[in-house]
């Protein structure tokens, strides 16, 4: 399913979009809640075949004006409305990834974009699914500690089977991976397994970034500083 998000305007005043199915991990660094809402609200207005997942708090969720029926939720202020804990929803997403791995192995297909093109004959067809997280730092430092490790497993192995992640923070997350490796040395093994040597040292090396500034400029980084592009507020 194509989901194009409007992220800003170029110097010529033309709207600029990003296609979510092409972005396995999107990291959003914002200065005020309105900047985050500009992205999450767009995402939440789409219709999906299957429910996506959100970890957030009630205050932000209400601002995003989302279609509630399209998401499975953990809302910190009202846990009775969805999953009771963040750990529950993270484990649920991991189970989804394992299930998809088995299906794709049975089909003999290793690339999910190819799966979406070829798998047209089944009554049940897997589609892209998304996990939205705000604030990522709040989740990483929460208990149980294994929650952070499981979240990293979703980042590393979810995109291979069409489970993509959008996470946001109002503070810098760029040394997040280094901190997690210090806590969980097994992450080094997982990173080498997927990326080889040298393994990534910063979490911003694992996906694309949207960086909002206090002046309402938008910087879009596709993976390295040489590809960073500056846009203007819509």
Beta strands, then each sheet from edge to edge (+ up, - down):
strand 1: 4-9
strand 2: 15-19
strand 3: 25-29
strand 4: 52-56
strand 5: 71-75
strand 6: 129-133
strand 7: 163-169
strand 8: 208-212
strand 9: 217-221
strand 10: 229-232
sheet 1: 1+ 2-
sheet 2: 5+ 4+ 6+ 7+ 3+ 8+ 9- 10+
end
